[in-house]
C-alpha cells in the first residue's frame, strides 16, 4: 500500500480522514449545542417564566380572596377592586402559563386543577358572598359564608402548593438535564480534541516513516555517491513517487558510472595519442629542421652547379660557336634553358615552402597599396599586351602579411594578362564586396576576358605543378595558383574558380575583415582604369 501511493496520495488520504473527522465532529458538536440550547431554552424561556406566572396567578387568587373577604367584613365596595383586579391577573397568568407549559401534561393538569377549584370557589363562595352583602343579609349569615369560603380557599392553596411543587420539580429536572448536556458536551468535545491530537501524532509518524525517512535515506545515499563512492547502489523506498525518484537517481548514477568508465577509457586513449603526438612532434621538428637544411642547400648549393652549367654552356657557345653546326648550338640552348628553368623551379619551390613559415607578419595591410605595387611589378607585361585593369576606387584594410598578399595580386593579375585570348585585348576587372554568406569577410574577384578554364579543371588548377597547357604555349612552373591558395588559406580565407562565369576566367577569394576597413571602401564606388 505504501509503495503504491505517492506522497501526494498519502496526503490526500490523511486530508480526507481529517475532513471526515472535522465533519463528524461538527455534526456531533452541532447536535450537542442544539441539545444544550434546547434544554437552556426550555429552562430559561419556559419553566422559569412559568414559575413567575404561577406566582402571579396565585397572587391574583389571593387578591380575590382578600377583596371578597374585606368587602364582606366592611361592606365597602372599594374592597371589591382587588377582587376584580385579581380575576384579571388570574386570567392573564393562566393564559401565559398555557403558552409556556402547554406541552407538559402534568403541569397543565396542575393549572387546570387550580383554575377549576378557583372557579368553584368563586361560584360557591365569592359571588354568593358579594351578592349577600349587596342585598343586606345579616352579619351572621355573611360570617358563616366567610368561614365556608375560607375552607374552600384552603383547598385552592393545596392545589397550587401541588402546582408549585411540580413546577419546581420540572425546573430542577431542567437544570439537571442542562448540567447533563453540558457534561456530555464537554466530554465529547474533549474526546474530539484528544482524537485530533492523536490524529496529528499519527500523521506526524506517517510523514516521518513514509516521507521523511525515505527522503533522508535517499539524501544520504546521494551524498555518498557525490562523495566519490560511485559503486554505492541507491535503493528506493517509501511512497511510489519517492521510489521513482530513487530509481531515477540510481539510473543517473549508473549513467554517470558508465560515462566515467568511458571517460577513463577515452583518457587512456588520449594519453596514448598524446604520447604519439609528442613523438610525431619530435619527428616533425626533426623533419622541419631537415627541410630548413634542404631549403638552405636548395637556395645555395643546388643553384651554384646550375649557374656553372649555364655559364660554361654559354662560354662554349661563345668560344666554339663558329665551329658548331646548328644542331650543336641548339643542344647548348637546350642545356642553358634547362638550367635556368631548374633555377626558377627551385626558387618557386622555396617560395611555396616558406609561406606561413618564415617572416609571418601580422600587420594591418592596405590592399589598395599592395595592389598598386603588384601592378607596378607587372607594368611591363601590361604595357606590352595593352591590357586594361579596372580596380575599385578604394580597397579595404585587412590583417596579414603585405608581401604574401602582394604575391596573390601579382599572380592573379599576371595570369589574367598571360592567358589572354589571341583575338581580344586583355581586360582585367577587380571587384571587392562584403561576403553575404559570411559577415565580416571581404570577397575579392579578379575577372578577365582571356581563354578561360574548363569547369572540370576547377580544382586541378590549384594543385602544385598542375598545368593545362604545354610549356611551349605558356611559360611558367604551374605553381602560381597553388601559391595563391596556400597564402589565402593561411590568412583564413578561401579561393575558388567561378565556374558560372563565361567569356574568360573569374577567380574569387575571401579575406577576414580583421580590425576594420579603409575609409570610403565600397564595392560600388567608381572604378579607376590602368592601361
N, C-alpha and C positions, 0 to 999 in steps of 0.2 A: 504493500500500500504506500509506504514512504517513498519508494523509488518510482512508483507510478505517478505520484502527484508532484507538481512543481512547487517551488517556493510560493509563487502566486496562488497556486491551488490550495496549499495549506492555509495561507492567509484568508482565502475565501471561505474555507471550511470553518476556521476559527471565527471569522467575522459572522458567518451565518449562525453559528452556535451563540455568539454574543447577541446577535439580533433576536434570536429566539428567546434567549434569557431575558432580554430587555422587554420584549413584547409580553412574555409570560408574567414578568414582574410587574409590568404596567397594568395588565389585566387584573392580577391579584391585588395590587395596590389600589386600583380604582374600585374594585369590589369592596375592599376593606374601608376605604374612605367613604364610599357610598353607604355602607352599613353603619359606620360610625356617625355619619351625618344624619342618617335616618333616626338612629337612637337619640342623637342630640336634639334633632328637631322635635321628635315626639316628646322628649322630656322638657325641653325649654319652650317649645311653641304650643304644646297642648296640655301636658299634665300639670305643670306648674301654673300656667294661667288658669287651668281648671280649678286648682285649689283656691286661687284668688276669687274666681267667680262663685265657688261654693261658699266662701266666707261672705260674699255679698248677698248670695241667696239667703243664707242663714241670718244675716243682719237684717235683711228685708222682712223675714218672718218675725224676728224679734221686735222690729219696729211695729209690725202689725199687732202683735200681741200686746205690746206696751200701749199703743194708741187706743186699742179697743178697751183694755182694762182701765186706762186713765179716763176715758170717756164715761165708762160705767160708774166709776167712783165719783168723778167731779160733775158729770153731766154737761160739761162744757164741750161744744162742738170743735173747739180749737184742737182738742186732743185727737180728733179724727184725722188730722193732717198726716201724722206719722203713719197711721194705718193705710191711708191712701197711697202715700209715697212708698211704703213698704211693699204694697201689692205691685206697684210699677217696677220697683227694684227686683222683686222676685221674678217677674215675668221676663225682664231683660237678662238677668243672670241665668235663668233656666234656658232661654233661647241660646245664649252664648255657650252654656255648658253642652247643649246638644251638638253644637258645631264642633266643640273640642273633643268630646268623648263619645260621639255618635258611633264610632267603630269598635267600642269596648262594651259589650253587653252587660257585664257586671256593674260597671259604673253607671251605665244608662239605666239599669234596673233600680239602683240606689236612688238616682234622680227622680225617676218616676214614682218610687215609694214615698219620697219626701213630698213631691207635688200632690200625690194622692191624699196623703194624710193632712197636708196643708189645706187642700180643698175641703176635706171632711171637717177640719177644724173650723174653717170659715162658715161652712154650711150649718154645722151643729152648734157653733158657739158664737163666732164673731158677728155674723149677720143677725142672728136672733137677739143677741145682746144689744146691738145698736138699735134694733127695732124696739126692744122693750124700753130702753132708756128714752128713746124718742117719743114713745107713746105714754110715758109717765108711769110705768109699772112701779110697784112698791120696791123699796130698798131690799127687802128680804128676798124677793124674787130675783132681783138683779144680782144680789150677793150669791145666791145659790147657782146662778148661771155662771158667775165668775169662777166659783170653785170647780164647777164641772169643766169649764174651759181650760182651767189650769191642768187638770188631769189629761185632757186631750192634747194639750200643747206639749206636755211631758213626753207623750208618745212620739210627737214630731221630733223632740230633742233626741230621743233614742234612734230615730230613723237617720237624722243627719249625723249622729255620732257614728253610726254604721257607715254612712256615706264618707265621712271624714277618714275613718279607718281604712276603708277600701281604697280611697284615693291616695292616702299616704302610703299604703302598701304598693299601689301602682307606681307612685313616684320612686319608692325605694327600689322596686323591680327595675324601673327605667335606669336609675343610677347604677344599679348592679350590671344591667346589660351594657351601659355605656363603658363602665370600667372593664367589663369582659372584652368588649370590642376593641378598646384601646390596648388592652394587654395582648389580644390576638394580633392586632396591627403591629405592635412593637416587636412581638416575637417573629412574625413573618418578615417584617422589614429587616430585622437583624439577621434572620436566616438568609434573606436575599443578599445582604451586604457580604455575609460570610461566603455565599456561593460565588458572588462576583470576585471576591478576593481569591477564593480557591481557583476560579477560572483564570484569573490573572496569573496566579502562580503556575498553573498547568500550561498556560500559553507561554510563559517565560521559559519553562522547562522544555516545551516543544521547540521553541525557537532555538534554544541552546543546543538541543540534541539534533534537530533536523536541519538547522541552518548554520548556526554559529560554529558548531564543532566541525562539520564538513568543510566550511569555508576556511577555518583555521588550519585544518589538515592540508587542504589544497594550497593555502598560502605557504605553509611550512615546507611542503614538497617543492613548490615553485622556487622558494628561496634557496633550497638545497641544490636544485638544478642550476639556478642562476649563479650559485657559488662555485660551480665547476664540476659538480657530480652529475655529468650528463647521462650516466647509465642508470640513475635512480628512476624507477618506474613510478609514474604518478597515477594513483588509483582513485577512482571516482567513488563517491558515497553521498548519502543524503537524498534529497528530492531529485526528480528527473532532470530538471534544468541544471542543477549543480553537477549532477553526474555527467550531463552532456558537456558542460564547461570543462570538467576534469578530463573527459575523453578528448576534447579539442586541444587542451593544453598538452596532453600526452602525445597526441598526433603531432603537435607543433614541436615537442621535444624530439620525437623520432625523426621529424624532418630536419631539425637542426643538427641532430647527430649525423644523419646521412650527409647533410651538406658539409659538416665539419670533416667527415671522413673523406668526402670528395675533395674538399679544400686541401686537406693534408696530402692526399694523393697528387693533386694538382701542384701543390707547393713542392713536392718531391720532384715532379716532372719539371717545374720551373727551375728548381735548383740545378737539375742536370742540364737543362737548356742553358741556364746562366753560365754554368761551367763550360759548356760547349761554345757559347757565345764569347766567353772570355778567351777561350783557346783560339776561336776564329778571329777575335780582335787582335790577338797577338800575331796570328798569321797574317791578318790584313795589314797591320803595321809593318810587318816584315816585307809583305808584298809591295806596300806603298814605298817603302824605302828602296826596294829594288827598282820600282818604277821611276822614282826620283833619280836613281842612279842611271837607269836606262835613258831617261829624258836628257840627263846631262851628256851621256855618251852620244845620244842621237843628235843633240844640238852642237856638239863639238867634234867628237872623234869620228862619227859616221860621215859627217859632212866634209871633213877635211879630205878624205880619199876621193869623194865625188868632185870636189873642186880641182884636185890634181888631175883626175881623169879628164875633166872638161878642159882644163888649161893645156895639158900636154896634147890632147887631140887637136886643139886649136893651133898649137905650135907646129904639130905635124902638118896641118893643112897650110900653115903659113910658109914653112920651110920647104916642104916637098910637094906643095900643091901643083907646081908646074910639071912634076914628074908623075902625078897620079892621073888616072883617067877619071871619067865622070862617075863610074861605079865606086872607085876608091873614095872620092870626095863625098859621095852620098853616104858611104859607110861611116866616114868621120862625122858627118852631120847627124846621123842616127845616134852615134855614141854621145856626142855633145848634148843632143836633145834629151836623151835618156837620163844623163847625169843631172841635167837641170830639172827635169820633171821629178827625179828622185829627191832632189833638194826641196822642191816645192811641196812634195808629198810629205816629207819628214817635217817640214815647218807646219803644215796644216795639221798633222797628227799631234804635234806638240801643242799647238793652239787648242785643239779639241780636248786634249787631256788636261790642260790647265784651267779649263772653265770651272769656276767654283772652288778650285783647289789652291790657286795662287792669286794673290792680290785681290781677294774677295772684298771689294769696297762696298759699304752700305751707306750711301750719302743721298741727299736729295738731288735728283737728276732732272734737268730741264730737257725734255725730249725734243723740244724745238731747237735748242742749241746743238744737241747731239746729231739731229738730222742734218742741220746745216753743215757740220763738219764732215759727215758721211758724204753728202752731196759734193762738197769741195774735193774730197778724195776721188770721186767719180767724175770730176769735171771733164777730164779728157775723153772718156767714153761717151758722156752725154753730148759733148761738143761734136765729136766725130760722127755720131749717129743722128744728130739733130733732134734728140729726144726732148719731149716736153714733160716736165714734172709739175704736177699740181699738188699743192700741200695746203693744209689749213692755215689760217692767219696766225693762230697760236696752238701749241700743243701743251698737254698737261705736264705737271711735275710728278715724278714717282720716286720711290726709294730703290736704289740699286747701284750697279757698277756702271759708270758712264762709258768706259772703254768697251765692255761687253755689249751694252745696248747699242753703241755706235756700230759694232760689228753686225748686229741684227739688221739695222737700217742699210748698211753698206751692202750686205749680201742680198737682201730682198730687192732693193732698187737696182743693184748691179745685175741680178738675174733678169729683172724686167727689161733692162736695156740689152742685155746679152742675148736673150732668147726672143728677139724681135721677129716680127713677120717680114719676109722679104719684100712684100708689096706695100707695107704701111710704115709711116714714120712712127717711131716709138712714142707712146703717150702713157705716162705713168701717173696714176692718181693715188694720193694718200689721204685717208679719212680717219677720223677719230670720233668716237661717241661712247656714252656710258652703256655698259652691257646690261640690257634689260633682264637677262636671266640671272645675273649675279651683281646685285647692288654693291657699289664701292669698287667697281672694276672698270677699267677702260678697255674698249675694243678698238684695235687699230688694224687697218687693212691697207694693203698695197695692191693696186689693180693695174694691169697692163693690157695692151691690145696685141700681145705677141702670139706665138704659135700655140700657147695653151698646154695643158697637161691632161691627158685622158683620165677619166674618173677611176679606172681600175688601178691607176698608179698613185692614188691619193695618199696612201700610206707609205709606199715604196720610196717616194722622193725624199722622205725624212730619215731614211736609213743611210748610214755612212757608206760611202763609196758606191752608192747605187746611182747609175747613170741611165738616162733614157735615150741618149744619142751617142753616136760614135765620137771618139776623141778628135777625129779629123774635122767633123762638122762644128763642134763646140768644144773649146778647151776647158781645162779645169780638172780637179781631182774628184768631184762628186761629193764633197764634204760640206758645202755651204749650207744647205737646208738642214742637214743633221746638226751642224754647229748652231744654227738659229734655234732649233728645237731644244737643244740642251741648255742654251742661255735663257730662253723664255721660261722653261720649266724650272730652272734654277732660281728665277725671280718669282715663282709662284703662279705663273700663267700657263696658258695652253696655246698651241699653234696648230692650224689646220688649213687644208686646201678647201676653198669654197667651190664645191662641185656643181653648184647651181648656176655659177657664172659662166656665160658663154662669150665667145669673141675674144678670148685671151685667158689670162690667169689672174685669180684673186687669192691672195694668201692673207689670212687674218690671224692675229694673235691678241691675247689679253694680258694685261698687267694690273696688279692691285694698285689702287689709287695712293696708298701709302699715307703720308702725313697731310696731304692736301693736293690741290690742283693749282695750276697757274692762273693768275687773274685774267679774265677775259676768255677763258677756254670755252669754246662752243663748237660742237660738231657741225653747226650750220652757218658758221661765220664765213665771210668772204675768203676764197682761196687766193693764193698768190702763185704765180706760174714761173717756173725756171725753164729756160731753153738753151 
